Structure formats: C-alpha cells, structure tokens
C-alpha cells in the first residue's frame, strides 16, 4: 500500500491543529495569550499552588518547555512561583491579578474559537469526534505514566540497595601500627 496524506494520522492531526490554531489566533489576537499560555493560566487558576510537575501532567506540555514558559510568564507578571513547604525542590505556581485579567479577557474568545473548530463537522459527528480526541489524549497520558513508572521503581530499588549495602558494609577500623623495639 502506498503512502497517502489523506490516510496519514500525523498529517491529518497537523492540519486540524493548524486550523484550530488559526481560529484561536483570529479570535484572541496578538495581545492575548498563546494557546499554551492560556492552558497554563486556566489550569493554574483552577488549581492554586499546583507544582510545575503537576502542571506538566495537567497540560501535556513537556517539562523543559513549561519551565521556560513559566519564566517568561513570570516576567510578564502573569504568574508567580515559590518553593513548596513539603519539598524545597518543587515550585508552587499561582496566577497573579494580571494573569487573571488576561485569562478572563481571553476565555470567551477561546470558547468561540473552539466552537468554530467544531462547526466544520456536522452536529451528528461532533460528539463522536470529541470522544475520539479525549480517548486519544487519555491513551497518551497512560503511555506517559507507564513510561515514568519504571523509572520511579528503579530509583526506589537503587535507594533500597544502597541502604542495604551500607548496613552490610564492614566497619573500617584503624589498624594499630606495630613498632619494633630495638
């Protein structure tokens, strides 16, 4: 079977994403948040104090991209972050008043662009389309969780092995020097 763009999931998803992005840009405009910024603002507004790791899980944005985004959004005064009390390595992210204002100004426009995305399909196909998209996203989330799980188990196994090795390691004692008397 020869390759066909019309039956390529990757190609079709890119076309759909490009169309959705174009509609979003027309509605929200250049002064509004980008689609990813909107996602971050929305999730943080719904979950105050969420860690950056949790934001990765909620948005699907990879860790390094999200860290850069948060830094830029902090410079714009849209977000703030501070170390959590539970884990000094983790950052809790919160939305600022400016971030809430931007989110509020963009929300109705995003809803309108999402509606325009769906209008391409007949009403009889819209629910099935959304169901399939949600199932696809959930399958991707499960893949990510499964990929992360062995790493966590391996790390726990290594830590346990280190503890066991420390317990079993012989105690080193200083050897007494024998001196010869002449």
Secondary structure, DSSP 4 states (H G I P E B T S, - for coil): ----GGG-HHHHHHHHHHHHHHHHHHHH-TTS--HHHHHHHHHHHHSTTEEHHHHHHHH---HHHHHHHHHHHHHTTSEEEEE-SS-TT-EEEEE-HHHHHHHHHHHHHHHHHHHHHHHTS-HHHHHHHHHHHHHHHHHHHHHHHHHHHHHHHHHHHHHHHHHHHHHHSPPP-PPPPP----
